[in-house]
Amino acid sequence: MEENLEEKEVFKQMEEKMGKSLEATRQQLSNLRTNRPSPHTLENVKVECYGSLVPLKQLASISNPSPRLLVVQPWDISTIEEIKKAILKANLGFSPESDKKLIRITVPQLDAERREEIIKLAHQITEQGRISIRSERREANERLENLEKEKKIGEDDRIKGKERVQGITDKYIEQIDEALKKKEAEIREV
């Protein structure tokens, strides 16, 4: 039997929400520091500027000209001091130095203890992502049960639907685990 519209909607909404959870998890992981400095590490640092908090990427270009160096070049040089304060306040372990035109950050090598702390944080982030995805699974299963109670789908359709929900859930959990594995390898890289 073909899926009815409400059943299709359950899967569509579930996939959309799981996709958002996956992307949010990947975004949070990309902000974690590794031994290889990346401009992404600084992009979302909030700078108090022009009367509000503004992401650094909206105030400056961020580049990685050499393996241990990040360069922040503000478009408005009057914001240099606020940017330096924001980088220090972000607690990334960076010591920004500036001349009058740009900010240089020499990125220190992570020690083993700090790498393990960052890996723990990565595990916490991915567990939150998994929890979010499992929550979407539970919600989709409840909606399938309600469709059966309302006689919009049969018992067989509900059972097949729950199997499909689990398959989709497994796919997203696997992608989160893969993102964690990749990030952990980057963090451990010396």
C-alpha positions as CSV (number, residue, x, y, z in Angstrom):
1,M,0.0,0.0,0.0
2,E,1.2,3.5,-0.8
3,E,2.0,6.0,1.9
4,N,-0.7,8.5,2.6
5,L,0.1,12.2,2.7
6,E,0.2,12.5,6.5
7,E,2.6,9.6,6.7
8,K,4.9,11.2,4.0
9,E,4.7,14.5,6.0
10,V,5.9,12.6,9.2
11,F,9.1,11.4,7.3
12,K,9.6,14.8,5.6
13,Q,9.5,16.8,8.8
14,M,11.6,14.2,10.7
15,E,14.3,14.3,8.0
16,E,14.3,18.1,8.0
17,K,14.7,18.4,11.7
18,M,17.4,15.6,11.8
19,G,19.3,17.4,9.1
20,K,19.2,20.6,11.1
21,S,20.5,18.8,14.2
22,L,23.3,17.2,12.1
23,E,24.3,20.6,10.7
24,A,24.2,22.3,14.1
25,T,26.4,19.5,15.5
26,R,28.9,19.8,12.6
27,Q,29.0,23.6,13.0
28,Q,29.7,23.3,16.7
29,L,32.5,20.8,16.0
30,S,34.0,23.0,13.4
31,N,34.4,25.8,16.0
32,L,36.5,23.5,18.2
33,R,40.2,24.2,18.2
34,T,42.6,21.6,16.6
35,N,46.4,21.6,16.3
36,R,45.9,23.0,12.8
37,P,44.7,26.6,13.2
38,S,41.7,27.4,11.1
39,P,39.9,30.7,10.4
40,H,36.7,29.0,11.4
41,T,37.9,29.0,15.0
42,L,37.5,32.8,15.1
43,E,34.6,33.4,12.7
44,N,31.9,33.4,15.3
45,V,33.8,35.1,18.1
46,K,31.4,37.9,19.2
47,V,32.9,41.4,19.2
48,E,31.3,44.2,21.1
49,C,31.2,46.8,18.4
50,Y,28.9,49.6,17.1
51,G,26.6,49.1,20.2
52,S,26.0,45.4,19.7
53,L,27.7,42.0,19.6
54,V,28.9,41.2,16.1
55,P,30.5,38.0,14.7
56,L,34.1,38.6,13.9
57,K,33.7,37.4,10.3
58,Q,31.4,40.5,9.7
59,L,34.1,42.9,10.9
60,A,37.3,41.5,9.4
61,S,38.9,39.0,7.0
62,I,40.5,36.0,8.7
63,S,43.3,34.2,7.0
64,N,45.8,31.4,7.8
65,P,49.0,32.4,5.9
66,S,51.2,29.8,7.6
67,P,50.7,26.6,9.6
68,R,50.9,28.3,13.0
69,L,49.6,31.8,12.2
70,L,46.1,33.4,12.0
71,V,45.8,36.9,10.7
72,V,42.7,39.1,11.3
73,Q,42.5,42.2,9.1
74,P,39.6,44.5,10.3
75,W,37.8,46.5,7.6
76,D,37.6,49.4,10.1
77,I,41.0,49.7,11.9
78,S,39.3,51.5,14.8
79,T,37.8,48.1,15.9
80,I,41.2,46.5,16.5
81,E,41.2,46.8,20.3
82,E,37.6,45.5,20.6
83,I,38.5,42.5,18.4
84,K,41.6,41.7,20.5
85,K,39.5,41.9,23.7
86,A,36.9,39.6,22.1
87,I,39.5,37.0,21.1
88,L,41.0,37.0,24.6
89,K,37.5,36.8,26.1
90,A,36.6,33.8,23.9
91,N,39.1,31.7,25.9
92,L,40.6,29.9,22.9
93,G,44.1,30.0,24.4
94,F,45.2,32.7,21.9
95,S,47.3,35.8,22.6
96,P,46.5,38.3,19.8
97,E,49.2,40.9,18.9
98,S,48.5,43.8,16.7
99,D,50.2,46.6,14.9
100,K,47.9,49.5,13.8
101,K,46.4,47.6,10.8
102,L,46.0,43.9,11.6
103,I,46.1,41.3,14.4
104,R,48.4,38.4,14.3
105,I,47.8,35.3,16.4
106,T,50.6,32.7,16.7
107,V,48.8,29.5,17.6
108,P,50.5,27.5,20.2
109,Q,50.8,23.7,19.9
110,L,48.1,22.0,22.0
111,D,49.5,19.9,24.8
112,A,48.1,16.4,25.4
113,E,46.0,17.4,28.3
114,R,44.3,20.3,26.4
115,R,43.7,17.9,23.4
116,E,41.9,15.5,25.7
117,E,39.7,18.3,27.1
118,I,38.8,19.4,23.6
119,I,38.0,15.8,22.6
120,K,35.7,15.5,25.7
121,L,33.9,18.6,24.6
122,A,33.6,17.1,21.1
123,H,32.0,14.0,22.6
124,Q,29.5,16.2,24.6
125,I,28.6,18.1,21.5
126,T,28.0,15.0,19.5
127,E,26.0,13.4,22.3
128,Q,23.7,16.4,22.3
129,G,23.3,15.9,18.5
130,R,22.4,12.3,19.0
131,I,19.9,13.2,21.8
132,S,18.3,15.7,19.4
133,I,18.0,13.1,16.6
134,R,16.6,10.5,19.0
135,S,14.1,13.0,20.1
136,E,13.0,13.5,16.5
137,R,12.7,9.7,16.2
138,R,10.4,9.5,19.2
139,E,8.3,12.4,17.9
140,A,7.9,10.7,14.5
141,N,7.0,7.3,16.1
142,E,4.4,9.0,18.2
143,R,2.9,10.7,15.1
144,L,2.8,7.3,13.4
145,E,1.0,5.8,16.4
146,N,-1.5,8.7,16.3
147,L,-2.2,8.1,12.6
148,E,-3.0,4.5,13.4
149,K,-5.3,5.5,16.3
150,E,-7.1,7.9,13.9
151,K,-7.4,5.0,11.4
152,K,-5.4,6.9,8.8
153,I,-2.9,4.1,8.5
154,G,-3.0,0.4,9.4
155,E,-1.0,-1.6,11.9
156,D,1.3,-2.9,9.2
157,D,1.9,0.6,7.9
158,R,2.8,1.8,11.4
159,I,5.2,-1.1,11.9
160,K,6.9,-0.5,8.5
161,G,6.9,3.2,9.3
162,K,8.7,2.7,12.6
163,E,11.3,0.5,10.8
164,R,11.8,3.3,8.3
165,V,12.1,5.9,11.1
166,Q,14.8,3.7,12.8
167,G,16.7,3.4,9.5
168,I,16.7,7.1,8.9
169,T,17.7,7.7,12.6
170,D,20.6,5.2,12.2
171,K,21.8,7.1,9.1
172,Y,21.9,10.5,10.9
173,I,23.5,9.0,14.0
174,E,26.1,7.4,11.8
175,Q,26.8,10.8,10.1
176,I,27.3,12.4,13.5
177,D,29.6,9.7,14.7
178,E,31.6,10.1,11.4
179,A,31.9,13.9,12.0
180,L,33.1,13.1,15.6
181,K,35.7,10.6,14.3
182,K,37.0,13.1,11.8
183,K,37.2,15.9,14.3
184,E,38.9,13.7,16.9
185,A,41.6,12.8,14.3
186,E,42.2,16.5,13.6
187,I,42.5,17.3,17.3
188,R,44.9,14.4,17.9
189,E,47.0,15.3,14.9
190,V,50.4,16.7,16.1
